[in-house]
C-alpha cells in the first residue's frame, strides 16, 4: 500500500495572481485569524460582497469616562455610565448622535445595544463614515423597538433613504438586546442584526469618516433611551496591514507578482466535515487523527482526490504532506477544481523529488510543466 499524509493544517489566502515558486510558508501560522475574526467573516458571507475581515482597529468597552463624545442639554444627553454608552433623548423626529475622532474607511462596525425606552416607536444604531466636522452627514444604520430597520445617508444636512424602514424577524423588539453590525466597504453598505443580514445596498457618497451611534424618537413626550457596549471597528479588504505587507515581501521571488489578502480558511483536520472521502478496492481517502490520509494500491495509475466543499478563486494554498516511505507516487494540491468531474489544476510532487503542474479538462490531462527534479523537495515530507 502507498500512503500519503496531508497533515498539520491547510491555509488558504485570497490572492490576485499565481505563485510559481516559493519557499517554506510555515511562518504564515502567525497570521491565523482568531475566533472573533472568523465569526465576523462567517456572518459577512451572507452578503453579496462578503468583504474580508482584517485588523481590529478599535475595541471600545467604555470603561473610561472620556472614551466617546459626551453631551448634555435640556432634552437629552450622551454619556458613559456603568461601562456603557448611553443616549437618552426627548425631542420628536430629531437625531442625537455621538461619534469618535478617528478617520476610517472600508470598515465593519459592531456594537451591542439594549433598548430601555417605554415607547418602541424610535430608531437607534450605528453611524458609519460620519463627517469629522460633526455636521450630521454620514451613513445611518438604525433599528427600532418595533422590529424595523433602515439605512439612510445625510449629505449636506439632507437625508436620503437608501433602504426605507422595513420589518425584520431578526430584530429583537421592545426592551431587548440586539447585536448590530454595519458594513461600509467602498460603495457597499450592509446591515446585520443578531448575525442575520437585514439589508444591503450601494452608495458612493462618502469614502471615509468617523464612527458613531445615534438615536431618535418619533412620538411626542416620550424618551428614546438606549445603551451601547463593546463597540468594535474592523478593517475590511482594501487596506493592507503590516502582516499583509510582510506576506507580499515573502512572495517577491515569484515569477508573477501576488497581492495577498487576509486568510480565508484554516483547517487542522480535527474533523472531516468539509472533506470528501473514498474507501473502495484498497484505495482510501479519509480524515483521521488530525490528518487527511490517502492510500492507493500499487500500480493503480488512477488519480484520487479529496474535495473541500467551499469554493474559492484567486488563492494561495499551503499544506504539509508526509510520505511514510519514499516512493514514486504523485501527490499534492488541486486548485480551481470541480468536484463533479475532477476538472482543475493539479500541483504534484513525487517521492523521488520530481514535480509537475497539469490540468484536467474532462477525461484528459494536459501537462503544463514537464516533470522536473528539484533538490528542495524532500523524499519524505
N, C-alpha and C positions, 0 to 999 in steps of 0.2 A: 504494500500500500504506500502511496505517496501522500504526505501530509504537509499542509502549509497553515501556519497560524498567523492570522492578522490580529495583532494584539495591541495592548496599551490604550490607544484612543484613535478616533478619527476626527480630524479637524477640517472643516470646510470654511474657506474665506471667500467672500464675494470679491470679484476682481474684474478688471476690464483689460483683457489680454491673455496670452498663453505663456506659461513658463516652459521653456525648452530644456533648461539645465539648471540645477540648483543644488546647494549644499544641504547638510542636515538641518531640518527645521524644528528640532526639539525645543528651541528657545521660545516657540510660539505658545508653550504651556502657560507662560506668564500672562498671556493675553486672554485667557479663558474668561468668559463673562460670568459674573456672579448670579445668584438666584434671582435677585430683583431685576437685573437686566434681561435675563431670559424670560421672566414672567411678562415684563412690559413688551418685549419683542413678540411674544406669543399673542398678546392682546391686539397689538397693532397689525398683525397679519390678517385681521378681519377686514381691514380697509382696502380700498382699491390700490393705493400706492404702497402701503406697508413699509414705511421708511425704516432703515436700520438704526438701532439704538446704539449710541456711542457713550461718551463720558457723562457721568453725573456731575453737572455744573453746580448745583445747589441742593442741599438737604436741610431745609429750614424747619426746625421743631418749635420755634417761637419761645425758646427758653429765655431769651434776652428781651428786655422791655423796649429796646431800640432796634429790634430786628426788622421792623417793617414800618411803613408810613403810618403815623397816627394823626388823629383829627378829632376835635370836639366842637359842637355847635348846639344851638337850642333844639334842633330837630334830629340830631344824630351824632354818632361817634364811630371812630375807628380806633381800636386799642388792642393791646396784648394783655391778656389776663389769664391766669391759671394755665400757662403754657399753650394758649390758643389765640388765634387772631379773630377778633370779634367785630362784626359790622352790625350796628343797630341804627335803624333809620325810620323816620316817621314823616315823610313828605311824599305824597302821592305822585306817581309817574316820573319821579326824578331818580337819578342814579347816585349812589355813594360808592366810591371806589378808593382803594389804596394800592400803590404799586412800588416796586423796588427801583433801584437806580442803575442796575447793570443792564447793558445792551445785549440782547440775544438775537440770534437768527437761526432758523432751522432747529426748532426745539419741540419737545413734548413736555407739558406741564401737568403734573398730577397733584391732587390735594384731597384730603379727607374733609368732608363737610358734615355739619349737623344743624338742622333747622330747628329753632326754638320758638318760632313765631306761632301765634294763635291762628292767624289767617294764612291759608295756603295760596292765596291769590298774589303771588310775588314772583320774583326772579332773583337768582343768585348763582355765582360761579366764578369762572376764570376769565381774565383778560390776557391776551397774547399780543406781542408786538405793539404795546401801548406807546403813545407819544412820550418821549422823555421829558417834554415840557409840561406833562400832566394836564393836557388840554381836554381830555375825554376821548381823543382819537385812538383807534386800535380795534382789535377783533375781540368780540364778546361771546363767550360760550356759557349760556345760562340754563339752569333748570328751574322748575317751580315746585312748590309744595303740592300742586295738583297733578304732578307726574308728567309735565310737558318740558320740552327743551327748545332752544333756538340758537342760531348763530347769526350774528349781525356785525356790521362794521360801522364805526363812526369815522367819517372823513371830513375834515374842516368843520366839525361840530354837527354834521348832518348824518343821521342814521339811515343805513340801507340794509334791509333784511337779506341775508344770504340763504337761510333756511327759516321759514316762519315758525311760530310756536306750533309744535307737533307733539301729540301724546306718545308715550313710550312706557311699556310694562317694565322696562329695565330700571326705571327710576323709582326709588322708594318714596312714597308720598307722606305728607304730613310731618309730624315730629319724628324725624328719622335721620339715619346716616346715609350718605352717598359718597362713593369714591369716584372722583371726576378726573378725566384726562382730556386735555386739549392738545391737538397736534397742529403746529404751524410749520410746514416744511416747503419752502419756496412758495408756490401759489396754491399748495394743497392744504386744506383745513379739514380736520376730523374731530369728532366729539364722542367721548365714551363715558358711560356711567356704569359703575359696578362691573367693569371688564366686558361690557357689551357695547358694540358700536351703535350709537344713536343716529348719526348722520355725517355726511362728508360732502364737501363742495370745493370749488376753486375760486380764488380771487387773488389778484396780484397787486392790491393797493399798497400794502406795506411789506417790506422785506426784513426789517429789524426793529427792535424796540424793547420795552420793559415788560416784565410780567406783573400781573396784579390780580386782585379779587374784587368783586363788585356785588351789589345787591340793590334791589328796587322793590317797591310796593305799589300795587295797582288799585287799592281801595282807600278811602279816606279814614282818618282817625284810627289807623292800625299800624303796628310796627312790623317791619321785617327785621328779624333777629336771627343771625346765622353765625356760627363759629367755624373756623378753618384750622386744620392742623396737618403737620407732616407734609409740607409742600416740597416737591422735588421738581427740578428742572433738568431735563436730559438733552444732551446734544444729539441731533439726528444726522443721518448721512448728508454730506455736503461740506462739512468742516473736518479737517484732519487733526487728530490728536497726536501727541508726541509718539505714542506707541505705533500709530499708523505710519508716521514718517520713518520710524526705525525699520518697520517692515519693508517699506519701499527701498530703503538703503540696502537691505539684505538682497533684494532682487535685482540689483544693478548689473549683475553678471549674466542675466537672462538675455537671450537674443532679441526678444520683443519686450518692450517696457510694460510693466504691470502696475496699475493703480489699485492697491488693495483697499477694500472696505472692512467693516467690522466682521468678527466671527459670526457665522450663520448657524453652524451645527457643531456640537461636541458630543461624541458618543464613546463611552469607555467599555461598551459591550457588556454592561452589567445585566442587561436583559436583551432578548432578541426581538422585541416588539416591532421594530422598524425594518427588520431584515427578512428577506425571503429565504426559505430553507429547501433542502433537497436530500432525499435518502432513498437511493434505488440502485440495485445491481452493484453494490460495493462502493458507490460514489456517495459522498456525504458533504453537505453544507449545513452547518448549524452553529448557533451561539451557545457556548458552554464555558463555565469557569472564567468569565471575563475575556474570552477570545472568540473570534469568528474562525471556526475550524473548517478547513477544506481538505478533502481526501478523495483521490481517484485511484482506479485500478491501473496497473502497469499497461503501457502502450494503448491507452484508451483513445487518445487523439482528439477527444471532444473538448469543447470549451464549456465550463460550468461557471455560472455567475450568481452571486447573491446580491439582490437588489435592495437598495434603500428606498423607502416608499414615499419620500418627499422630493419633488423635482426642483432643480436649481439650474441656473445658467450663469456663465462667466464666473468660474470658481477656481480656486486653488485647493487641492485635496491633499492631505497628509495622512499617512497611516504607517504604523510599524508592522513589519512582517518578519516571521522567523520560519526557517526550514529545519526540522529536527535532524535531517541529514542532507548533505549536498546531493543534488541530482539535476537532471536536465529538464525538469518541469518548467512551465511558464506560469507566472503568477503576477498579480499586480492590481491596478486600478482601472475601473471603467468610468468614463465621463460622457456627458451628453447622451445618456443611454435611454433606450426604450425597452421596458421590461416585457412588452407584448411580443416583440420579435427579435430581441437581443441586439438591435442596431445600436451603434455607439462607437466611441473611440476607446481603444484598449492600449494601456500603457503597461508593458510587460517586461519583467525580468526573468532570468533563468538562474538555476542553481550553479551553472558553470560560468557565471559572471557576464552574460550577454544581456542586451536589452533591445527592444524594438517598439515602434508605435504601429498600430494598424487600425483600420476602420471596418466594421461590419455593416454592410449596406443591404442586408437581406439575403441570406443564404450564400453570401460571397464576401470573402475577406480581401481587402486591398491593403498591402503593406505601404505605409507612409515613410518609414525609416527601416533600412535593412538591418538585420541582426548585426550588432557590433559589440565587441568585447570591451569592458571597462573595468580597470583595476579597482576603482572605488566601490564597485558592487561586491558586497560580502557574499560568499557562497552559502552562508548560513542565516544572515539577518540583514 
